[in-house]
Amino acid sequence: MTMAGESAGAEARRQRSLAAEHRRRADDAEQRASRYEIAERTESESARILAPLAGIGYHLLADRRWPGSRTAQVDMVVVGRSGVFIVDTKAWRDVAVHNDRITRGQEDVTDDIARLADLAYSTEAALVDIGLAPGEVHAVAALAGQKKMHARVASVDIVGVHDLIGHLTKRGARLSAKRVDEVLAALLEHFPVIGEAPAAPQQLVVPAPVLPRDPAPVLDDETVDHLLDGVLEAPIEDWMAFLDPAQAKLVRRNFNGPARIRGAAGTGKTVVGLHRAAYLARATGGRVLFTTYIRTLPAVLESLLERLAPDMVGRVDFVNVHAFANRLLKERGVTFTIDTLEAQRAFSDAWNVISASSPLKAARFTRRYWEDEIAYVIKGRGLTHFDEYADLARVGRKHALPVEVRQAVWDLYEAYSANLRRRGVCDFEDTVLLARDALRELPLDRYDAVIVDEAQDLSCAMVSLLHALVGDRPDGLTLIGDGQQTIYPGGYTLGEVGISLAGRGVVLDVNHRNTAEILDFAKQMVTDDQFMDIEGIDGAGDAVSAVSRSGERPAVHHFADRDAHDAGLLARVEQVLRLVGTGHGDVGILTATNPQADKVRAVLDAAGVPSVSLKYYAGKSSDQIRVGTIKRAKGLEFKQVLLPHVPAKLLADAPETESVADRERRELDRRELYVGMTRARDGLWVGSLGKTRASR
């Protein structure tokens, strides 16, 4: 072939290649245009379906820029009474979900969904500064043209576009109108309009309702009723959806080992713990154990979680420590019998054979003191040899014991243990030790995280049991509490359990519950109180940096006899129920003992005032006054608190001559009063029989 022929052939091939490239580009352009047309059509469909929400207080932010990207687009951000929703519309067909993966036909599109989950997570972090609680931001993938389908992948809800309204409003009214405005202002800054600079932080721009080209759908009566229910019902308690910024950041904070959250009464420790439980369950995809010493508190907290984070119900186990130990032993096939009456008889038999000359029967001590010594100091640590007890620091006990007295205590303990064995029963401390040993023999890989509320009230063995569930893994163990609120004898330090916080301790110092007057009044009970904190340092209570509320000053009301006392109690109940916004369920009457609580309920019943015992209170709303012991009220709060039957001597100055053992009991009782007083949000009434020499 000649050179001219070769040149002509090469030119022809070049032309064919150029033509093919033009066709490919044209096809790509056509496909892109088709995709954009589909995207525009599907986004328009979502906007048309969601448009009615704009008429009932929701704000629809369409075509927003993906934070951190110049070109990526967010289809729709919806904010309203039920929370924040990031909606991405997908024109997907043949969708299948299996094992937390999602496919479209043969293509795995899980990564697309994961990016949407990441966006929700980063948005949640951006809203921490205004205090929006984790769990109030939701990612939703809406499948165009589909209805009556719901799946969940990577924390993203996948629903048919025609189910969007029902899905977005089913949570009910969680945010007040004021809170919605605050969130909206932050979202306008976080999600700027494509092609525009972010809105100024201080500027609140309420967007106009989305006006689709097509007419909005006509809603049936059932849907309209559902929407109005969400608008008209009162929002849930503000703290369920909003925390202060420090609390909100703490809920999401990552710790590289065991951590502790502490703070004075009213600083929101339990609330933070509850939010953190939901957050960790959502973040890990695993299970979380939320536990405490009080038997009735877990049921209350579980009820609150149903309202706070309904999607996490079943992923967080609420159970007190003793119930958890019993459950574990039954799962492991360990036989045990708890009989409190037989256990009391076993101790009585051991006590009664002690001679009157024994140092244990000295006038400055009581039988109860030694019962507590064995339960909290010896069995609370699982001590097995006298040498361990002989050298023990006995944290929390104020009276020093010489070695000969400790030997007498150890002899009493061994006699009591032998009596239990002969009767074939055990006490509550035994079940904790059995469960701890069962875990040492065979670990339990069930929980990704354990949260312990009122950690200062637990024993060494209890904390060891719970620590064994998660070890020192990151975000595994969170201990929550306040040493100032220790109301049980004895104590422990984390060093005894082998737990190192290594700087992973956080203090909350803003009181959101009490008025300044209630807090100042309650502090009188613990002014001179010194205690050993679980971190092994001498404590005098954490300071409060701010109290945001003010109200009437509480007072102690002294009565000459029981009839006058009960009349004063009923008069106070009648008075507080006349206050605007205060119902029977907002009032708590708290006592030191169960018999006192029973007497209060009898007085209320005779007067026709409805009440419910805290023994049976599970966090559900009811128009009944709550009555129970201060111990059962730990972790709870009430608008109005009444403390009847308070001994006058407990409110008076300490006697000039008082044994160390008596001083220890007095400090515990006054701490308990402090706990009861700080359950009150707006008002506090204290009733006492008899006169007092001098009140602090």
Helices and strands as residue ranges (DSSP letters): H 3-50, G 51-56, E 59-65, E 73-80, E 83-90, E 95-98, E 101-104, E 107-108, H 110-126, G 127-130, E 137-143, E 150-153, E 156-160, G 161-163, H 164-169, H 177-190, H 221-232, H 238-241, H 245-252, E 259-263, H 269-284, E 288-291, H 297-308, G 310-312, E 316-318, H 321-331, H 340-352, G 359-361, H 367-372, I 373-378, H 386-390, H 403-423, H 428-441, E 449-452, G 455-457, H 460-470, E 477-481, G 483-485, H 494-497, E 505-508, E 510-515, H 516-523, G 524-526, E 531-532, E 538-539, E 546-549, E 555-559, H 562-577, G 584-586, E 587-591, H 594-606, E 611-613, E 625-629, G 631-633, E 638-647, H 648-651, H 660-677, E 680-689
